[in-house]
Amino acid sequence: MTAAEAKKQIGTRLYWVERSNRYIFERSGVLTSMHRGQLEFDESYDYHPPKHYSGLTVVPHGDQK
């Protein structure tokens, strides 16, 4: 998802996959704002570019077909 596409989703719950050498978790959060092309989710207080969120989508990954 690009920054422009994500901007249209402000106020929507988005889902992404967080990966490490030891785990894979599906995360979600409500997109609260954007600043200079970076996304902020509720309760994170950090801004990251869309590429930081692997597989960013509006549908939970378990529900995708």
C-alpha positions in Angstrom: 0.0 0.0 0.0 1.4 3.4 -0.9 1.2 6.5 1.3 -1.5 8.0 -1.0 -3.6 4.8 -0.7 -3.1 4.7 3.1 -4.1 8.4 3.5 -7.6 7.4 2.3 -7.8 4.8 5.1 -7.3 7.3 8.0 -9.7 6.1 10.8 -9.8 2.5 9.4 -8.3 -0.5 11.1 -5.4 -1.9 9.0 -3.6 -5.2 9.3 0.1 -6.0 8.7 2.5 -8.9 9.4 5.4 -8.4 11.8 8.2 -10.9 11.2 11.3 -11.9 13.1 13.7 -14.8 13.1 11.6 -16.4 15.9 8.0 -15.3 15.2 5.4 -14.1 12.7 2.5 -12.1 14.2 -0.4 -10.4 12.5 -0.8 -6.9 14.0 -3.5 -4.4 13.5 -4.3 -0.8 14.4 -6.4 2.2 13.5 -4.6 4.6 11.2 -4.8 7.9 13.1 -2.7 10.2 11.0 0.0 10.7 8.4 2.9 13.1 8.5 5.2 13.5 5.5 4.3 10.2 4.0 4.7 8.3 7.3 1.9 6.5 9.1 0.8 6.7 12.8 -1.4 4.1 14.4 -3.3 4.3 17.6 -1.3 3.6 20.7 2.0 3.5 18.8 3.1 7.2 19.0 5.6 6.5 16.2 5.6 7.4 12.6 6.9 4.8 10.0 6.8 4.7 6.2 4.2 2.3 4.7 7.1 -0.1 3.7 7.7 -0.7 7.4 4.3 -2.5 7.6 4.7 -5.7 5.6 1.5 -6.7 3.8 -0.5 -3.6 4.9 -4.2 -4.2 4.1 -7.7 -3.5 5.3 -8.6 -7.2 5.5 -7.1 -9.6 8.1 -4.6 -11.9 6.4 -6.4 -15.0 7.6 -9.6 -13.8 5.8 -7.9 -13.1 2.4 -8.5 -15.5 -0.5 
